[in-house]
Amino acid sequence: MEKKDLFTQMHQLEEQMGDIHQVIGSLKQEVVQLLEENKRLSIENQQLRKLLRRDHEDGEPVKDLPEKAAKDIPAVGEGYDNLARLYLEGFHICNVHYGHLRTEKDCLFCLSFLNK
């Protein structure tokens, strides 16, 4: 084997390794996204199970707002009630994180939106 052929093969191998590195990087990003989605869905699943247990214990579906929340929130309309219900079920209703699951206690943006 000549030195030129050896150099050519090394160069091709280096290019292949670069391509493999890119593929591994993109696969790593996909795994991270899947793990984040899995965590989000498991938290959502836990909250839905809690809601189902509460429904089962009460014997009636959770359709209306609790008394405390209903007193604090003025009656504005059906859309407002739906947003308040979504917030109480554990989802963001603010423009910052709309539709995402609330992983912490309360969101100040959502609360300020409800108090408008």
C-alpha positions, 0 to 999 in steps of 0.5 A: 500500500502506498503512502498516498492510499494510506492518507486517502483511507485515513481521510475517508475514515475521518470523514466517516467518523465526523458523520457518525458523530453528527448522527450520535449528536442528533440521536442524543437530542432526540433521546433528551426530547423523549425523556422530557416528554416522558416526564411531562406525561408521567406528571400529567398522568399522576395529576389525572389519577388524582383527579379521578380518585377525587371524582370517585371519592366524591361520587360526582364529576369535577365540572364546577369550580370549588366554592373557594375559587368560585367566590374569588372569581367573578362570573364573566362567561363560559370561556373564563370558566373553562380557563379557570377549570383548566387552571384548577386541573393543573394546566397553565392558562397564561400566555407564557406557558399556556397549555403546559402542565404546572409542575410547581404550586401556583403560577403568578402569571396565571393568577394575575390573568384570573384576577383581571 
